[in-house]
């Protein structure tokens, strides 16, 4: 019996550690409050009846019914469920993705040691934190999870395989659009690891393209108003910049707050975090880089680029790294298996990586908590200074050049949600309508803001004006 327990721990030590760490991660993440896009996404509290077109069809920017359903659920009791329910879904999804990656590496015939290290790497690498800490990132997590499930279906002898495979791709896509990429990823990755031959690859790529065409047709026939934000417009320079961001955030582990966020910059601590993690990157990937030239790694890299392709072509932030990290895990496991003679140095190097990753993750989570609290304090200040409930509020934001970094270090007016955070503080009772505008920062900016506000009040275009200067709120009443 004792030997069986020992063997169980030896086989699944990463899974055991991940399960033990998940409650700690969840406890920390639950302290993070909504900021920036969290206030305007589909997973915010929604008070419309459930059976509306917004909950089922293309609406606004996306066709993501699972997002809108979450918004409906938290809308039943926002003060209790928002954003707690969202965080729980994201962390559980991250756990399930990690367990699925362990199984994926098992299917790909990686050794026990490689499976454990690569799985724990995925779970704990700071590259996942922009996703794991975000309120509205469940679509990213579950698109990957359902994508992994589609691959398991694809490589196994399942009755009506192509029908089930197509349906699961469609489900993944309804979580987030990059889920559709698994229509191409599944046959390419399967061919790379010799599950299918070249003839089947060609046939199934055509099937995958057919699935993508069906999805496009499903969108075309829906009544909708498609709005393309200027930030989403592709361009060659943007693609190059996005690729550089993706490469560094996926492979180079460093405390990016200490490195890139000017008010928090500490080059010494950034270098220490890099030194603790860089050796693992070197010993795994650079020590034998020619291994990237074989079929398995070429197809894995191709699949990784396909997975993040929609983000590379449009808009890329640290959150969008998540879709490609499963393939980083595959590469990690594969390269570890090629170094069987130096497995002890790899384990030692990975131990140093873990220590640095825990320290970096703690810093990232702490920064996210502080950003959310700034938004909450501003919302409470606006409500308190306004006093009596008002129906309409106009928010005038004095342009803020304060540096930001992803969802970790947010500009105060964005943490404030351009005024939307105030609605949460009144349990969505008031204000009912919020409009905002941004004016240029100048020595006379506050005077200009007051002048605009008084004009709006005089013309009865709003009930109250809030002027935002960095993290300060000034209320102008009639």
C-alpha positions as CSV (number, residue, x, y, z in Angstrom):
1,X,0.0,0.0,0.0
2,X,2.8,2.4,0.9
3,X,4.5,1.7,-2.4
4,X,1.4,2.4,-4.3
5,X,1.0,5.8,-2.6
6,X,4.7,6.6,-3.3
7,X,4.1,5.6,-7.0
8,X,1.0,7.8,-7.1
9,X,2.9,10.8,-5.8
10,X,5.8,10.1,-8.2
11,X,3.5,9.9,-11.2
12,X,1.3,12.9,-10.3
13,X,3.3,15.2,-8.0
14,X,2.6,18.2,-10.2
15,X,-1.2,17.6,-10.2
16,X,-1.1,17.2,-6.4
17,X,0.8,20.4,-6.0
18,X,-1.5,22.2,-8.4
19,X,-4.6,21.1,-6.5
20,X,-3.0,22.3,-3.2
21,X,-2.1,25.6,-4.7
22,X,-5.4,26.3,-6.3
23,X,-7.3,27.4,-3.1
24,X,-4.4,29.8,-2.3
25,X,-4.6,31.2,-5.8
26,X,-8.3,31.6,-5.6
27,X,-8.2,33.3,-2.2
28,X,-5.7,35.8,-3.6
29,X,-7.6,36.4,-6.9
30,X,-10.9,36.9,-5.1
31,X,-9.5,40.2,-3.7
32,X,-9.1,41.6,-7.2
33,X,-11.9,44.1,-8.1
34,X,-13.0,45.0,-11.7
35,X,-11.1,47.6,-13.6
36,X,-10.9,48.9,-17.2
37,X,-12.7,46.6,-19.7
38,X,-14.2,44.6,-16.8
39,X,-16.8,47.3,-16.4
40,X,-18.0,47.2,-20.0
41,X,-17.7,43.5,-21.0
42,X,-20.5,41.1,-21.4
43,X,-19.8,39.4,-18.0
44,X,-20.8,42.5,-16.1
45,X,-24.2,42.3,-14.2
46,X,-27.0,42.2,-16.8
47,X,-30.5,42.9,-15.8
48,X,-32.3,42.1,-19.0
49,X,-34.6,39.0,-19.3
50,X,-32.7,35.9,-20.2
51,X,-34.4,35.1,-23.5
52,X,-33.1,38.1,-25.5
53,X,-31.1,38.2,-28.7
54,X,-28.1,39.7,-26.8
55,X,-27.8,36.4,-24.8
56,X,-27.8,34.1,-27.8
57,X,-26.7,35.9,-31.0
58,X,-24.0,38.2,-32.3
59,X,-24.2,41.4,-30.3
60,X,-21.8,44.4,-30.4
61,X,-18.3,43.1,-31.1
62,X,-18.6,39.4,-30.6
63,X,-20.7,36.3,-30.6
64,X,-20.0,35.0,-27.1
65,X,-23.3,33.7,-25.5
66,X,-21.4,32.2,-22.5
67,X,-20.2,35.6,-21.6
68,X,-23.6,37.1,-21.6
69,X,-25.1,34.2,-19.7
70,X,-22.5,34.9,-16.9
71,X,-23.6,38.5,-17.0
72,X,-27.2,37.4,-16.5
73,X,-26.3,35.1,-13.6
74,X,-24.3,37.8,-11.7
75,X,-27.0,40.3,-12.4
76,X,-29.4,38.3,-10.1
77,X,-27.3,39.5,-7.1
78,X,-24.4,41.7,-8.1
79,X,-23.2,42.5,-4.6
80,X,-22.7,38.8,-3.8
81,X,-21.8,37.3,-7.2
82,X,-19.9,40.1,-9.0
83,X,-17.0,39.6,-9.5
84,X,-16.7,36.6,-7.2
85,X,-18.5,34.2,-9.5
86,X,-16.3,35.3,-12.4
87,X,-13.1,34.7,-10.5
88,X,-14.2,31.3,-9.4
89,X,-15.0,30.3,-13.0
90,X,-11.6,31.5,-14.2
91,X,-9.5,29.8,-11.5
92,X,-11.4,26.5,-11.9
93,X,-11.0,26.8,-15.6
94,X,-7.3,27.3,-15.2
95,X,-7.1,24.2,-13.0
96,X,-9.0,22.2,-15.6
97,X,-6.7,23.4,-18.4
98,X,-3.7,22.3,-16.3
99,X,-5.1,18.9,-15.7
100,X,-5.9,18.6,-19.4
101,X,-2.4,19.6,-20.4
102,X,-1.0,16.8,-18.2
103,X,-3.3,14.4,-20.1
104,X,-2.4,15.9,-23.5
105,X,1.3,15.3,-22.7
106,X,0.4,11.8,-21.8
107,X,-1.3,11.3,-25.1
108,X,1.7,12.7,-26.9
109,X,3.8,10.1,-25.1
110,X,6.0,12.4,-23.0
111,X,7.7,10.9,-20.0
112,X,6.5,11.3,-16.5
113,X,9.1,13.8,-15.4
114,X,8.5,15.9,-18.6
115,X,4.7,15.8,-18.0
116,X,5.0,17.0,-14.4
117,X,7.4,19.8,-15.0
118,X,5.6,21.1,-18.1
119,X,2.2,21.0,-16.5
120,X,3.3,22.8,-13.4
121,X,5.1,25.3,-15.6
122,X,1.8,26.1,-17.4
123,X,-0.1,26.4,-14.1
124,X,2.4,28.8,-12.4
125,X,4.2,30.7,-15.1
126,X,3.6,34.5,-14.7
127,X,2.6,34.5,-18.4
128,X,-0.8,33.2,-17.3
129,X,-1.4,35.8,-14.6
130,X,-3.0,38.5,-16.9
131,X,-5.7,35.9,-17.7
132,X,-6.0,34.3,-14.3
133,X,-6.3,37.6,-12.4
134,X,-8.8,39.2,-14.9
135,X,-12.5,39.4,-14.1
136,X,-13.7,38.8,-17.7
137,X,-11.2,36.2,-19.0
138,X,-13.3,33.1,-18.6
139,X,-13.8,33.1,-22.3
140,X,-10.0,32.8,-22.9
141,X,-9.7,30.0,-20.4
142,X,-12.6,27.9,-21.5
143,X,-11.9,28.4,-25.2
144,X,-8.5,26.7,-24.5
145,X,-10.1,24.0,-22.3
146,X,-12.7,23.1,-24.9
147,X,-10.0,23.3,-27.6
148,X,-8.0,20.7,-25.7
149,X,-11.1,18.5,-25.5
150,X,-11.6,18.8,-29.3
151,X,-8.0,17.4,-29.7
152,X,-8.7,14.4,-27.4
153,X,-11.8,13.7,-29.5
154,X,-9.9,14.1,-32.7
155,X,-7.1,11.7,-32.0
156,X,-9.3,8.9,-30.5
157,X,-11.7,6.5,-32.2
158,X,-15.0,8.1,-31.3
159,X,-18.3,7.3,-32.9
160,X,-19.4,10.0,-35.3
161,X,-16.0,11.6,-34.6
162,X,-16.2,14.4,-37.2
163,X,-19.7,15.5,-36.0
164,X,-18.6,15.6,-32.3
165,X,-15.3,17.3,-33.2
166,X,-17.1,19.9,-35.2
167,X,-19.6,20.6,-32.4
168,X,-16.8,21.0,-29.8
169,X,-15.0,23.4,-32.0
170,X,-18.2,25.4,-32.3
171,X,-18.6,25.4,-28.5
172,X,-14.9,26.6,-28.1
173,X,-15.6,29.4,-30.6
174,X,-18.7,30.5,-28.7
175,X,-16.5,31.0,-25.7
176,X,-14.0,33.1,-27.7
177,X,-13.3,33.4,-31.4
178,X,-9.8,31.9,-31.3
179,X,-11.4,28.6,-30.3
180,X,-12.2,28.3,-34.0
181,X,-8.4,27.9,-34.6
182,X,-8.6,24.3,-33.3
183,X,-10.3,23.4,-36.6
184,X,-6.7,23.7,-38.0
185,X,-4.7,22.9,-34.9
186,X,-6.1,19.4,-34.4
187,X,-5.0,17.9,-37.7
188,X,-1.7,19.8,-37.8
189,X,-0.7,18.8,-34.3
190,X,-1.9,15.2,-34.8
191,X,0.2,14.9,-38.0
192,X,3.2,16.4,-36.2
193,X,3.0,13.6,-33.6
194,X,2.2,10.9,-36.1
195,X,-1.4,10.3,-35.2
196,X,-2.5,10.7,-38.9
197,X,-0.7,10.5,-42.2
198,X,-0.3,13.3,-44.8
199,X,-3.3,12.2,-46.8
200,X,-5.6,12.4,-43.7
201,X,-4.0,15.8,-42.8
202,X,-5.0,17.3,-46.2
203,X,-8.5,15.9,-46.0
204,X,-9.1,17.0,-42.4
205,X,-7.6,20.5,-43.1
206,X,-10.4,20.8,-45.7
207,X,-12.9,19.7,-43.1
208,X,-11.5,22.3,-40.7
209,X,-11.7,25.0,-43.3
210,X,-15.3,23.9,-43.9
211,X,-16.1,24.3,-40.2
212,X,-14.7,27.8,-40.3
213,X,-16.8,28.7,-43.3
214,X,-19.9,27.4,-41.5
215,X,-19.1,29.6,-38.5
216,X,-18.7,32.6,-40.8
217,X,-22.0,31.9,-42.5
218,X,-23.7,31.5,-39.1
219,X,-22.5,35.1,-38.3
220,X,-23.5,36.5,-41.7
221,X,-27.1,35.4,-41.5
222,X,-27.6,36.9,-38.0
223,X,-29.1,40.4,-37.6
224,X,-26.3,42.5,-36.2
225,X,-24.4,45.8,-36.1
226,X,-20.7,45.0,-36.4
227,X,-18.5,47.8,-35.0
228,X,-14.7,47.5,-35.8
229,X,-12.7,49.4,-33.2
230,X,-9.7,51.2,-34.7
231,X,-7.3,49.3,-32.4
232,X,-8.4,46.0,-34.1
233,X,-7.4,47.1,-37.6
234,X,-4.5,44.9,-38.8
235,X,-1.2,46.3,-40.1
236,X,2.3,44.9,-40.7
237,X,4.0,47.0,-38.1
238,X,1.3,46.1,-35.5
239,X,1.8,42.4,-36.3
240,X,5.6,42.6,-35.7
241,X,5.1,44.5,-32.4
242,X,2.4,42.0,-31.3
243,X,4.7,39.0,-32.2
244,X,7.5,40.6,-30.1
245,X,5.2,41.1,-27.2
246,X,3.9,37.5,-27.5
247,X,7.4,36.0,-27.6
248,X,8.8,37.9,-24.6
249,X,5.6,37.4,-22.5
250,X,5.5,33.7,-23.3
251,X,9.1,32.7,-23.0
252,X,11.0,35.3,-21.1
253,X,9.9,35.3,-17.4
254,X,10.7,38.5,-15.6
255,X,8.8,40.8,-13.2
256,X,7.4,43.1,-15.9
257,X,6.1,45.6,-13.3
258,X,9.6,46.2,-12.1
259,X,10.9,46.3,-15.6
260,X,8.3,48.2,-17.6
261,X,6.1,50.2,-15.2
262,X,7.9,53.4,-14.7
263,X,6.5,54.4,-11.2
264,X,7.3,50.9,-9.9
265,X,10.5,50.4,-11.8
266,X,13.3,48.6,-10.0
267,X,15.8,47.3,-12.4
268,X,17.8,45.3,-9.7
269,X,14.7,43.3,-8.7
270,X,13.8,42.8,-12.3
271,X,17.2,41.4,-13.1
272,X,17.1,39.1,-10.1
273,X,13.8,37.7,-11.3
274,X,15.2,37.3,-14.8
275,X,18.4,35.5,-13.5
276,X,16.3,33.0,-11.5
277,X,14.2,32.1,-14.6
278,X,16.5,32.6,-17.5
279,X,18.6,29.5,-16.8
280,X,15.5,27.3,-17.2
281,X,14.8,28.9,-20.5
282,X,18.4,28.4,-21.6
283,X,18.8,24.8,-20.5
284,X,15.4,23.7,-22.0
285,X,15.3,25.6,-25.3
286,X,18.6,27.1,-26.2
287,X,20.9,24.3,-25.1
288,X,19.7,22.2,-28.0
289,X,17.9,24.6,-30.3
290,X,18.3,22.4,-33.4
291,X,15.6,20.2,-32.0
292,X,13.2,22.9,-33.2
293,X,13.8,21.8,-36.7
294,X,12.2,18.4,-36.5
295,X,8.6,17.7,-37.5
296,X,7.1,17.6,-34.0
297,X,8.5,21.0,-33.0
298,X,7.8,22.7,-36.3
299,X,4.2,21.7,-36.2
300,X,3.9,22.7,-32.5
301,X,5.3,26.2,-33.2
302,X,2.9,26.5,-36.2
303,X,0.0,25.5,-34.0
304,X,1.0,28.0,-31.4
305,X,1.1,30.8,-34.0
306,X,-2.3,29.7,-35.3
307,X,-3.8,29.7,-31.8
308,X,-2.7,33.3,-31.1
309,X,-3.0,34.4,-34.7
310,X,-6.3,36.4,-34.3
311,X,-4.6,38.4,-31.5
312,X,-1.3,38.9,-33.4
313,X,-3.3,40.3,-36.4
314,X,-5.5,42.6,-34.3
315,X,-4.7,43.6,-30.7
316,X,-2.4,41.8,-28.3
317,X,-2.0,42.1,-24.6
318,X,-0.5,39.8,-21.9
319,X,-3.9,38.2,-21.5
320,X,-3.8,36.9,-25.1
321,X,-0.6,34.9,-24.3
322,X,-2.8,32.2,-22.7
323,X,-4.0,30.6,-26.0
324,X,-0.4,29.8,-27.0
325,X,0.9,28.6,-23.6
326,X,-0.3,25.0,-24.1
327,X,2.2,24.7,-27.0
328,X,4.9,26.2,-24.9
329,X,4.1,23.4,-22.4
330,X,4.4,20.8,-25.2
331,X,7.8,22.2,-26.3
332,X,9.0,22.2,-22.7
333,X,8.0,18.6,-22.2
334,X,9.5,17.5,-25.5
335,X,12.9,19.2,-24.9
336,X,13.1,17.8,-21.3
337,X,12.7,14.3,-22.8
338,X,15.7,14.9,-25.0
339,X,17.9,15.7,-22.0
340,X,17.5,12.5,-20.0
341,X,21.2,12.6,-19.1
342,X,21.0,16.0,-17.4
343,X,17.6,15.7,-15.7
344,X,18.9,16.7,-12.3
345,X,20.2,20.1,-13.5
346,X,16.8,20.6,-15.2
347,X,14.9,19.9,-11.9
348,X,17.2,22.3,-10.0
349,X,16.8,25.0,-12.6
350,X,13.0,24.5,-12.6
351,X,13.0,24.8,-8.8
352,X,14.6,28.3,-9.1
353,X,12.1,29.1,-11.8
354,X,9.3,28.2,-9.4
355,X,10.6,30.4,-6.6
356,X,10.9,33.4,-8.9
357,X,7.4,32.6,-10.5
358,X,5.8,32.6,-7.0
359,X,7.4,35.9,-6.2
360,X,6.5,37.5,-9.5
361,X,2.9,36.2,-9.3
362,X,2.5,37.6,-5.8
363,X,3.6,41.0,-7.1
364,X,1.3,40.9,-10.1
365,X,-1.7,39.9,-8.0
366,X,-0.9,42.6,-5.3
367,X,-0.7,45.3,-8.1
368,X,-4.0,44.1,-9.5
369,X,-5.6,44.3,-6.0
370,X,-4.3,47.9,-5.5
371,X,-5.6,49.0,-8.9
372,X,-9.1,47.7,-8.1
373,X,-9.1,49.4,-4.8
374,X,-8.3,52.7,-6.4
375,X,-11.3,52.4,-8.6
376,X,-13.5,51.4,-5.7
377,X,-12.3,54.4,-3.6
378,X,-13.0,56.8,-6.4
379,X,-16.5,55.4,-6.9
380,X,-17.3,55.7,-3.2
381,X,-15.9,59.3,-3.2
382,X,-18.1,60.2,-6.2
383,X,-21.2,58.7,-4.6
384,X,-20.5,60.3,-1.2
385,X,-19.9,63.8,-2.7
386,X,-23.0,63.5,-4.9
387,X,-25.2,62.8,-1.9
388,X,-28.7,62.3,-3.2
389,X,-29.3,59.7,-6.0
390,X,-29.2,61.1,-9.6
391,X,-30.4,59.6,-12.8
392,X,-27.8,61.0,-15.3
393,X,-24.1,61.7,-14.7
394,X,-21.6,63.2,-17.1
395,X,-18.0,62.3,-16.4
396,X,-15.3,64.7,-17.6
397,X,-11.8,63.1,-17.5
398,X,-8.7,65.2,-17.5
399,X,-6.3,63.3,-19.7
400,X,-4.0,61.3,-17.6
401,X,-0.5,60.3,-18.8
402,X,0.1,58.0,-15.8
403,X,1.8,54.8,-17.1
404,X,-0.2,51.6,-17.2
405,X,0.8,47.9,-17.6
406,X,-1.8,45.5,-18.8
407,X,-4.5,44.7,-16.2
408,X,-2.0,44.9,-13.3
409,X,-1.2,48.6,-13.1
410,X,-4.2,50.5,-14.4
411,X,-4.7,54.2,-14.9
412,X,-7.1,55.5,-12.1
413,X,-9.9,56.7,-14.4
414,X,-9.8,53.3,-16.1
415,X,-10.0,51.5,-12.7
416,X,-12.9,53.8,-12.0
417,X,-14.4,52.5,-15.2
418,X,-14.9,56.0,-16.5
419,X,-17.6,56.3,-13.8
420,X,-19.2,52.9,-14.2
421,X,-17.7,51.6,-10.9
422,X,-20.1,54.0,-9.1
423,X,-23.1,51.9,-10.2
424,X,-21.8,48.9,-8.3
425,X,-21.5,50.9,-5.1
426,X,-25.2,51.7,-5.2
427,X,-26.1,48.1,-6.2
428,X,-27.0,49.4,-9.7
429,X,-29.7,51.7,-8.4
430,X,-28.1,54.9,-9.6
431,X,-26.9,56.6,-11.7
432,X,-28.9,55.0,-14.5
433,X,-27.0,56.6,-17.3
434,X,-23.3,57.7,-17.5
435,X,-21.6,59.5,-20.3
436,X,-18.0,60.5,-20.4
437,X,-15.5,62.6,-22.3
438,X,-11.8,63.2,-22.0
439,X,-10.2,66.7,-22.3
440,X,-6.5,67.5,-22.7
441,X,-4.4,68.0,-19.7
442,X,-3.2,71.6,-19.3
443,X,-2.7,74.2,-16.6
444,X,-6.3,75.4,-17.2
445,X,-7.8,71.9,-17.5
446,X,-9.7,72.0,-14.3
447,X,-11.2,75.4,-15.1
448,X,-12.2,74.2,-18.6
449,X,-13.7,71.0,-17.1
450,X,-15.8,73.1,-14.7
451,X,-16.9,75.4,-17.5
452,X,-18.0,72.4,-19.6
453,X,-19.8,70.9,-16.6
454,X,-21.7,74.1,-15.7
455,X,-22.8,74.4,-19.3
456,X,-24.1,70.9,-19.3
457,X,-26.0,71.5,-16.1
458,X,-27.4,74.8,-17.3
459,X,-28.7,73.2,-20.4
460,X,-30.2,70.4,-18.3
461,X,-28.3,67.8,-20.3
462,X,-27.3,65.9,-17.1
463,X,-28.1,65.9,-13.4
464,X,-24.6,65.9,-12.1
465,X,-21.0,66.3,-13.4
466,X,-18.0,64.4,-12.1
467,X,-14.5,65.7,-12.9
468,X,-11.7,63.2,-12.7
469,X,-8.2,64.4,-12.2
470,X,-5.9,61.4,-11.9
471,X,-7.4,59.6,-8.8
472,X,-9.3,62.7,-7.5
473,X,-13.0,63.2,-8.0
474,X,-14.7,66.6,-8.0
475,X,-18.5,66.8,-8.1
476,X,-20.3,69.7,-9.8
477,X,-24.0,70.0,-9.0
478,X,-26.7,72.3,-10.4
